[in-house]
């Protein structure tokens, strides 16, 4: 319920805001950038239409600068996404605020999976994230956000995706937020901590965990036994199943996302049941960027399996 959604603002030792509460929608696709770029671009435009005008104000340039995201900037991004066949990797970072942490952000990491440098790396996956401030969820409600997440994912050939309450930040801030994250990470098990750079290089066609909205595509859905097997394993009244074209599935674990606050009495058996089903298919990140310890990250990804 909405009363279980916390307000979080994390600041570093200098007082700068480095992370905040929000909602993130992520998709991972084990397909080359050139195949999925038009669909990803359409999803970006759908997100742009759904948020307040000019909510996305800045974009990251290749040389590290942050530039105003005006009409010229959007055209530059369109050409970069759709009309530039060269290169082995594509990076897009769109932000609400140029010098702080806003709730509206898009990140995309695309790969030319058949490039010589990547051809034998089965762990790479193109990834895209869309974030929202918590206020967007509270004002428009979970039905709206679920419908929007479904619209964003409908054309994307994802193997895995999700929507969740999350700690929202922007590129370059996560390492500054490590110390501030330790306490809220251990308290709010339902808040996702995402870092697209590392995850897109590690997840392949595997899973990341159990979430309020969990999108399952191929081959992962088949490895789990298909929709009928999941219906039998997740027979909770809160859980709904929505088949999608292309042998894909959207699982919804409840009316509202839940922060799973360990300081309150929680009984979210459906989250644990899905987490246990996915545990054999969870990926291993290549770095321990949360605490510079890979084991800590591994344990955090399996926090709902206990």
C-alpha positions as CSV (number, residue, x, y, z in Angstrom):
1,X,0.0,0.0,0.0
2,X,1.0,3.6,-0.4
3,X,1.7,4.0,3.3
4,X,4.5,1.4,3.0
5,X,6.5,3.6,0.5
6,X,9.3,5.5,2.2
7,X,10.7,8.9,1.5
8,X,14.5,8.7,1.2
9,X,17.1,11.3,0.5
10,X,20.7,10.2,0.7
11,X,23.5,12.9,0.9
12,X,27.2,12.5,0.9
13,X,29.6,14.0,3.5
14,X,29.5,17.3,1.6
15,X,25.7,17.5,1.7
16,X,25.2,16.7,-2.0
17,X,22.1,14.6,-2.8
18,X,23.4,11.3,-4.3
19,X,20.3,9.1,-4.3
20,X,16.6,9.3,-3.6
21,X,13.5,7.2,-3.5
22,X,11.7,6.4,-6.8
23,X,10.6,3.8,-9.2
24,X,12.7,2.1,-11.9
25,X,11.6,0.1,-14.9
26,X,14.4,-2.0,-16.5
27,X,14.6,-4.4,-19.5
28,X,17.5,-6.6,-20.6
29,X,17.7,-7.8,-24.2
30,X,20.3,-10.3,-25.5
31,X,20.1,-8.9,-29.0
32,X,22.5,-6.6,-31.0
33,X,21.9,-2.9,-30.8
34,X,21.1,-2.5,-34.5
35,X,18.2,-5.0,-34.1
36,X,16.6,-3.4,-31.1
37,X,17.4,0.3,-31.5
38,X,14.1,1.3,-33.2
39,X,12.1,-0.4,-30.5
40,X,14.2,1.1,-27.7
41,X,13.8,4.5,-29.3
42,X,10.0,4.1,-29.5
43,X,10.0,3.1,-25.8
44,X,12.0,6.3,-25.0
45,X,9.4,8.4,-26.8
46,X,6.5,6.6,-25.0
47,X,8.2,7.4,-21.7
48,X,8.8,11.0,-22.8
49,X,5.1,11.4,-23.6
50,X,4.1,10.0,-20.2
51,X,6.1,12.3,-18.0
52,X,5.8,16.1,-17.5
53,X,7.0,18.3,-20.4
54,X,10.7,19.0,-20.2
55,X,11.1,16.7,-17.2
56,X,14.2,15.4,-19.0
57,X,16.5,18.4,-19.2
58,X,20.0,17.1,-19.8
59,X,22.0,14.4,-21.6
60,X,25.5,13.1,-21.2
61,X,27.9,13.7,-24.1
62,X,30.6,11.2,-25.1
63,X,33.3,13.5,-23.6
64,X,31.7,13.5,-20.2
65,X,29.9,16.9,-20.4
66,X,26.2,17.3,-19.5
67,X,24.3,19.3,-22.2
68,X,20.8,20.7,-22.3
69,X,18.3,18.3,-23.8
70,X,16.5,20.6,-26.3
71,X,15.1,19.7,-29.7
72,X,18.6,19.7,-31.1
73,X,19.8,17.3,-28.4
74,X,16.9,14.9,-29.1
75,X,17.8,14.9,-32.8
76,X,21.4,14.2,-32.0
77,X,20.3,11.2,-29.8
78,X,18.0,9.9,-32.6
79,X,20.9,10.0,-35.1
80,X,23.2,8.3,-32.6
81,X,20.7,5.5,-31.8
82,X,19.3,4.9,-35.3
83,X,21.7,6.2,-38.0
84,X,25.2,5.5,-36.8
85,X,26.1,1.9,-37.7
86,X,29.7,2.2,-36.5
87,X,31.1,1.4,-33.1
88,X,30.8,-1.5,-30.7
89,X,28.9,0.2,-27.9
90,X,26.2,2.8,-27.5
91,X,25.6,4.8,-24.3
92,X,22.7,7.1,-23.6
93,X,22.2,9.0,-20.3
94,X,19.2,11.4,-20.0
95,X,18.6,13.2,-16.7
96,X,16.1,15.5,-15.0
97,X,18.8,17.7,-13.4
98,X,22.2,18.5,-14.7
99,X,23.8,19.0,-11.3
100,X,21.8,16.8,-9.0
101,X,19.6,13.7,-8.6
102,X,16.2,14.0,-10.2
103,X,13.5,11.3,-10.4
104,X,13.2,11.2,-14.2
105,X,16.1,9.5,-16.0
106,X,16.7,7.2,-18.9
107,X,19.8,5.1,-19.3
108,X,20.6,2.8,-22.2
109,X,23.6,0.5,-22.9
110,X,23.7,-1.1,-26.3
111,X,26.2,-3.5,-27.7
112,X,27.3,-4.9,-31.1
113,X,27.1,-8.4,-29.8
114,X,28.8,-9.9,-32.9
115,X,31.8,-7.6,-32.6
116,X,35.1,-9.5,-32.3
117,X,35.6,-8.1,-28.8
118,X,32.2,-9.4,-27.6
119,X,31.3,-12.4,-29.8
120,X,32.2,-15.0,-27.2
121,X,30.9,-13.1,-24.2
122,X,27.5,-14.6,-23.4
123,X,27.0,-12.4,-20.4
124,X,26.5,-9.1,-22.4
125,X,23.0,-7.8,-22.8
126,X,21.6,-4.5,-24.0
127,X,19.8,-2.8,-21.2
128,X,17.5,0.2,-20.7
129,X,16.2,1.8,-17.6
130,X,13.4,4.4,-17.0
131,X,13.1,6.0,-13.6
132,X,10.3,8.0,-12.0
133,X,10.1,10.0,-8.7
134,X,7.9,8.3,-6.1
135,X,5.4,11.2,-6.5
136,X,4.6,10.0,-10.0
137,X,3.4,6.6,-8.6
138,X,1.5,8.2,-5.7
139,X,-0.2,10.8,-7.9
140,X,-1.2,8.5,-10.8
141,X,-1.5,5.2,-9.0
142,X,-0.1,1.7,-9.6
143,X,-2.6,0.8,-12.3
144,X,-1.3,3.7,-14.5
145,X,2.4,2.8,-13.8
146,X,1.8,-0.9,-14.5
147,X,0.1,0.0,-17.8
148,X,3.0,2.3,-18.8
149,X,5.6,-0.4,-17.9
150,X,3.7,-2.8,-20.0
151,X,3.7,-0.3,-22.9
152,X,7.4,0.3,-22.6
153,X,8.2,-3.4,-22.7
154,X,5.7,-4.6,-25.2
155,X,7.9,-4.1,-28.3
156,X,11.2,-4.9,-26.5
157,X,12.5,-8.5,-27.0
158,X,13.5,-8.8,-23.4
159,X,14.7,-11.9,-21.6
160,X,14.2,-10.3,-18.3
161,X,12.7,-7.0,-17.0
162,X,11.1,-5.5,-13.9
163,X,9.6,-2.5,-12.2
164,X,10.3,-1.7,-8.6
165,X,10.6,0.8,-5.9
166,X,14.3,1.8,-6.1
167,X,17.1,4.0,-4.9
168,X,17.3,6.4,-7.9
169,X,20.6,8.1,-8.8
170,X,22.5,9.1,-12.0
171,X,25.8,8.2,-13.5
172,X,28.8,8.9,-11.4
173,X,26.9,9.2,-8.1
174,X,26.7,5.5,-7.0
175,X,30.3,5.3,-5.7
176,X,29.7,8.5,-3.7
177,X,26.6,6.9,-2.2
178,X,28.1,3.6,-1.0
179,X,28.4,4.5,2.7
180,X,25.0,6.2,2.8
181,X,23.4,3.2,1.2
182,X,24.4,0.6,3.8
183,X,21.7,1.2,6.4
184,X,18.7,1.7,4.0
185,X,19.8,-1.3,1.9
186,X,19.6,-3.6,4.9
187,X,16.2,-2.2,6.0
188,X,14.2,-1.9,2.7
189,X,14.5,-5.2,0.9
190,X,12.0,-4.1,-1.7
191,X,14.0,-1.2,-3.0
192,X,16.1,-2.0,-6.0
193,X,19.6,-0.8,-6.4
194,X,20.4,-0.7,-10.1
195,X,23.7,0.0,-11.9
196,X,23.1,-0.5,-15.6
197,X,26.7,-0.4,-16.6
198,X,27.7,-3.5,-14.7
199,X,24.4,-5.4,-15.0
200,X,24.3,-5.1,-18.8
201,X,27.7,-6.6,-18.9
202,X,26.8,-9.5,-16.6
203,X,23.2,-10.6,-16.9
204,X,23.1,-12.3,-20.3
205,X,19.7,-14.0,-20.4
206,X,19.5,-14.6,-16.7
207,X,17.4,-13.0,-13.9
208,X,18.0,-10.3,-11.4
209,X,15.4,-11.1,-8.8
210,X,11.8,-11.0,-7.8
211,X,10.0,-7.6,-8.2
212,X,6.6,-6.0,-8.0
213,X,6.4,-6.3,-11.8
214,X,8.6,-9.1,-13.2
215,X,8.9,-9.5,-16.9
216,X,10.0,-12.9,-18.2
217,X,11.0,-13.6,-21.8
218,X,12.9,-16.3,-23.6
219,X,14.8,-18.4,-22.8
220,X,14.2,-17.7,-19.1
221,X,10.5,-18.3,-19.1
222,X,11.0,-21.7,-20.8
223,X,13.7,-22.6,-18.3
224,X,11.2,-21.9,-15.5
225,X,8.7,-24.4,-17.0
226,X,6.5,-21.9,-18.8
227,X,3.4,-20.0,-17.7
228,X,1.4,-23.1,-16.5
229,X,4.3,-24.2,-14.2
230,X,4.5,-20.7,-12.7
231,X,0.8,-20.6,-12.1
232,X,1.1,-23.7,-10.0
233,X,4.1,-22.4,-8.1
234,X,2.8,-18.9,-7.5
235,X,-0.8,-19.6,-6.5
236,X,-1.2,-16.5,-4.4
237,X,-4.3,-14.3,-4.6
238,X,-2.1,-11.2,-5.0
239,X,-0.3,-12.5,-8.0
240,X,-1.6,-11.9,-11.5
241,X,-0.3,-13.4,-14.8
242,X,-0.5,-11.5,-18.1
243,X,0.8,-13.4,-21.2
244,X,2.5,-11.2,-23.8
245,X,3.3,-11.8,-27.4
246,X,6.5,-13.7,-28.2
247,X,6.2,-16.2,-25.4
248,X,6.7,-13.6,-22.7
249,X,4.9,-13.0,-19.4
250,X,4.3,-10.1,-17.0
251,X,4.0,-11.2,-13.3
252,X,2.4,-8.7,-10.9
253,X,3.0,-9.5,-7.3
254,X,0.5,-7.1,-5.7
255,X,-1.6,-4.1,-6.2
256,X,1.2,-1.7,-5.0
257,X,4.9,-2.2,-4.9
258,X,6.2,-2.8,-1.3
259,X,9.4,-1.5,0.2
260,X,9.5,-4.7,2.4
261,X,10.5,-2.7,5.5
262,X,12.2,-5.1,7.9
263,X,11.2,-2.8,10.8
264,X,7.6,-3.5,10.1
265,X,5.8,-6.9,10.1
266,X,5.7,-8.0,6.5
267,X,4.3,-11.2,5.1
268,X,5.1,-11.1,1.4
269,X,5.3,-14.8,0.6
270,X,4.8,-14.3,-3.1
271,X,8.0,-12.3,-3.3
272,X,10.0,-15.1,-1.6
273,X,8.4,-17.8,-3.7
274,X,9.3,-16.1,-6.9
275,X,12.8,-15.3,-5.6
276,X,13.4,-19.0,-4.8
277,X,12.2,-20.0,-8.3
278,X,14.6,-17.5,-9.9
279,X,17.5,-18.2,-7.6
280,X,19.1,-20.9,-9.9
281,X,18.9,-18.4,-12.7
282,X,20.4,-15.3,-11.0
283,X,23.4,-13.8,-12.6
284,X,26.7,-12.9,-11.0
285,X,27.9,-9.3,-11.4
286,X,31.5,-8.8,-12.5
287,X,32.4,-6.3,-9.8
288,X,31.3,-5.5,-6.2
289,X,30.5,-1.9,-6.9
290,X,28.2,-1.5,-3.8
291,X,31.0,-2.2,-1.3
292,X,34.0,-3.2,-3.5
293,X,33.2,-6.8,-2.3
294,X,31.5,-9.2,-4.8
295,X,30.2,-11.4,-2.1
296,X,28.2,-8.5,-0.5
297,X,26.5,-7.9,-3.9
298,X,25.9,-11.6,-4.4
299,X,24.2,-11.8,-1.0
300,X,22.1,-8.7,-1.6
301,X,20.8,-10.0,-4.9
302,X,19.6,-13.1,-3.0
303,X,18.2,-11.2,-0.1
304,X,14.6,-12.4,-0.7
305,X,15.6,-16.1,-0.9
306,X,16.2,-16.5,2.8
